[in-house]
């Protein structure tokens, strides 16, 4: 099992729209590869149909190599080339977003986490759990938090949230070890502009050969 985060970083609304479009393409590729992609955390963008970020859980009952392979084809900086649908006449056409892979982490001690029960929200209609089973978990020492609402019980959501926090903290530590001279920033601030791994163009988000 892996986690994949698609994020607009600190980019404008156009980058948030690109996240939603990238998620749609990713889901189609995942289905073709036999990989189950489940959204476990998402942050809505400023406009309907846009996303600031989406965190996916990737699993496969038959082929774990397919999970690794799919994740590797997305990890890195992505570029969407398109006129802004929000700001007509805007000169900028290049919109960057990022994808980051997280390994599944082990749970940390309960004493290091603050849990808050909240009501599940977002898309899903009748499938969204209306009870207060959603869990926001915050790592007390760092302030890093995640919100999980995919499971039907608080217990299951707490377990998954603790694992996600461990993964995010492990990635933060690894980033610091890799480059102790660089500014320490989490995934929402580290998209590498100008070196896109995949390039998409137009409102139909069609992939371009690089």
C-alpha positions as CSV (number, residue, x, y, z in Angstrom):
1,X,0.0,0.0,0.0
2,X,1.1,3.5,-0.9
3,X,-0.2,7.0,-0.4
4,X,-0.1,9.5,-3.3
5,X,-0.7,13.2,-2.8
6,X,-1.7,15.5,-5.7
7,X,-1.4,19.1,-4.7
8,X,-1.6,22.6,-6.1
9,X,1.0,23.6,-3.5
10,X,0.6,27.4,-2.9
11,X,-0.5,28.0,-6.5
12,X,-3.5,29.9,-7.7
13,X,-7.0,28.7,-8.6
14,X,-5.9,27.4,-12.0
15,X,-3.5,25.0,-10.2
16,X,-6.4,23.8,-8.1
17,X,-8.4,23.0,-11.2
18,X,-5.4,21.1,-12.6
19,X,-5.4,19.0,-9.4
20,X,-9.0,17.9,-10.1
21,X,-8.3,17.2,-13.7
22,X,-5.1,15.2,-12.8
23,X,-7.1,13.2,-10.3
24,X,-9.6,12.3,-13.0
25,X,-6.8,11.1,-15.3
26,X,-5.1,9.2,-12.5
27,X,-8.2,7.4,-11.5
28,X,-8.6,6.1,-15.1
29,X,-5.0,5.0,-15.2
30,X,-5.4,3.3,-11.8
31,X,-8.5,1.4,-13.0
32,X,-6.7,0.2,-16.1
33,X,-3.7,-1.0,-14.1
34,X,-5.9,-2.8,-11.6
35,X,-5.1,-0.5,-8.8
36,X,-7.7,0.7,-6.3
37,X,-7.3,4.5,-5.6
38,X,-9.3,5.7,-2.6
39,X,-9.4,9.4,-1.5
40,X,-8.7,9.6,2.2
41,X,-8.1,13.3,2.6
42,X,-8.9,16.2,0.3
43,X,-8.9,20.0,0.5
44,X,-11.3,21.8,-1.8
45,X,-10.1,24.6,-4.1
46,X,-11.6,28.1,-4.3
47,X,-14.0,27.2,-7.1
48,X,-16.5,24.4,-7.5
49,X,-14.9,21.4,-9.2
50,X,-11.4,22.3,-8.0
51,X,-9.1,20.8,-5.4
52,X,-6.2,22.3,-3.4
53,X,-5.0,18.7,-2.7
54,X,-6.1,15.1,-2.7
55,X,-4.4,12.3,-0.8
56,X,-5.0,8.8,-2.2
57,X,-4.6,5.3,-0.8
58,X,-3.3,3.0,-3.5
59,X,-3.8,-0.8,-3.1
60,X,-4.0,-3.9,-5.3
61,X,-5.2,-7.3,-4.3
62,X,-3.3,-9.0,-7.1
63,X,-0.3,-7.0,-8.1
64,X,1.6,-4.8,-5.7
65,X,4.2,-4.0,-8.4
66,X,1.4,-2.3,-10.3
67,X,0.9,0.1,-7.4
68,X,4.6,1.0,-7.3
69,X,4.8,1.4,-11.1
70,X,1.7,3.6,-11.3
71,X,2.9,5.8,-8.4
72,X,6.3,6.3,-10.0
73,X,4.8,7.5,-13.3
74,X,3.2,10.3,-11.4
75,X,5.6,11.3,-8.7
76,X,7.2,14.7,-9.3
77,X,6.2,18.0,-10.9
78,X,3.3,18.2,-13.4
79,X,2.6,21.0,-15.9
80,X,-0.8,22.0,-17.3
81,X,-0.6,24.3,-20.3
82,X,-3.9,26.2,-20.8
83,X,-5.4,29.7,-20.9
84,X,-6.9,30.6,-17.5
85,X,-10.6,29.7,-17.4
86,X,-11.0,32.1,-14.5
87,X,-9.0,35.2,-15.6
88,X,-9.7,35.9,-19.3
89,X,-6.8,37.5,-21.0
90,X,-4.4,36.5,-18.4
91,X,-1.0,36.1,-20.0
92,X,0.2,33.1,-17.9
93,X,-0.5,29.7,-19.4
94,X,1.8,27.4,-17.4
95,X,0.3,26.0,-14.2
96,X,2.3,23.6,-12.0
97,X,1.2,21.0,-9.5
98,X,3.0,18.3,-7.7
99,X,2.6,14.6,-6.9
100,X,4.3,13.0,-3.9
101,X,4.4,9.3,-2.8
102,X,4.3,8.3,0.8
103,X,5.1,4.9,2.2
104,X,2.6,3.5,4.7
105,X,3.9,4.3,8.1
106,X,3.5,2.6,11.4
107,X,1.3,4.1,14.1
108,X,2.9,6.4,16.6
109,X,2.1,6.5,20.4
110,X,-1.3,7.8,21.2
111,X,0.2,10.3,23.7
112,X,1.7,12.2,20.7
113,X,-1.6,12.7,18.9
114,X,-4.6,14.9,19.6
115,X,-7.8,13.6,18.1
116,X,-11.0,15.6,17.3
117,X,-14.2,14.0,16.1
118,X,-16.0,16.0,13.4
119,X,-18.8,15.4,11.0
120,X,-17.9,13.9,7.6
121,X,-18.3,16.4,4.8
122,X,-17.7,16.8,1.0
123,X,-19.0,14.9,-2.0
124,X,-20.7,11.6,-1.8
125,X,-24.4,12.3,-1.2
126,X,-26.0,9.4,0.6
127,X,-22.7,7.6,0.9
128,X,-21.2,10.3,3.2
129,X,-21.4,9.2,6.8
130,X,-23.6,11.8,8.6
131,X,-22.5,11.0,12.1
132,X,-19.5,12.5,13.9
133,X,-17.2,9.6,12.8
134,X,-14.7,11.7,10.9
135,X,-11.4,12.2,12.7
136,X,-8.9,15.1,12.6
137,X,-5.6,13.9,14.1
138,X,-2.9,16.5,15.0
139,X,0.7,15.6,15.9
140,X,1.1,17.7,19.1
141,X,4.8,18.5,18.7
142,X,4.7,19.7,15.1
143,X,1.1,20.8,14.5
144,X,0.9,18.5,11.4
145,X,-2.7,17.3,11.0
146,X,-4.8,15.1,8.8
147,X,-8.6,14.5,8.5
148,X,-9.9,11.1,7.7
149,X,-13.5,10.3,7.0
150,X,-13.5,7.3,4.7
151,X,-14.3,4.6,7.3
152,X,-17.6,4.1,9.0
153,X,-16.2,4.0,12.5
154,X,-14.2,6.5,14.6
155,X,-11.9,3.6,15.6
156,X,-11.0,2.8,12.0
157,X,-10.5,6.4,11.1
158,X,-8.3,7.0,14.1
159,X,-6.1,4.1,13.2
160,X,-5.7,5.3,9.6
161,X,-5.1,8.9,10.7
162,X,-2.3,7.8,13.0
163,X,-0.7,5.9,10.2
164,X,-1.0,8.9,7.8
165,X,0.6,11.2,10.4
166,X,3.5,8.7,10.8
167,X,4.0,8.7,7.0
168,X,4.0,12.5,6.8
169,X,6.4,12.9,9.6
170,X,8.7,10.2,8.1
171,X,8.7,12.1,4.8
172,X,9.5,15.4,6.5
173,X,12.4,13.8,8.3
174,X,13.7,12.2,5.1
175,X,13.5,15.5,3.3
176,X,15.6,17.2,5.9
177,X,18.2,14.5,5.8
178,X,18.4,14.7,2.0
179,X,19.2,18.4,1.9
180,X,20.1,20.1,5.2
181,X,21.0,23.3,3.3
182,X,17.6,23.7,1.6
183,X,14.6,25.4,3.1
184,X,12.5,22.8,5.0
185,X,9.1,22.7,3.5
186,X,6.4,20.1,3.3
187,X,4.9,18.8,0.1
188,X,2.5,21.7,-0.4
189,X,5.5,24.0,-1.0
190,X,8.0,22.0,-2.9
191,X,6.9,21.6,-6.5
192,X,9.9,21.8,-8.8
193,X,8.9,24.3,-11.6
194,X,10.5,24.0,-15.0
195,X,11.2,20.3,-14.7
196,X,7.8,18.6,-15.2
197,X,7.6,14.9,-15.3
198,X,4.4,14.9,-17.2
199,X,2.8,17.7,-19.3
200,X,-0.9,18.2,-20.1
201,X,-2.6,20.8,-22.3
202,X,-6.0,22.3,-22.9
203,X,-9.2,22.1,-20.9
204,X,-9.5,18.5,-21.9
205,X,-6.2,17.9,-20.0
206,X,-4.7,15.9,-22.8
207,X,-1.2,14.6,-22.1
208,X,1.6,15.9,-24.3
209,X,4.7,13.9,-25.3
210,X,7.9,15.3,-23.8
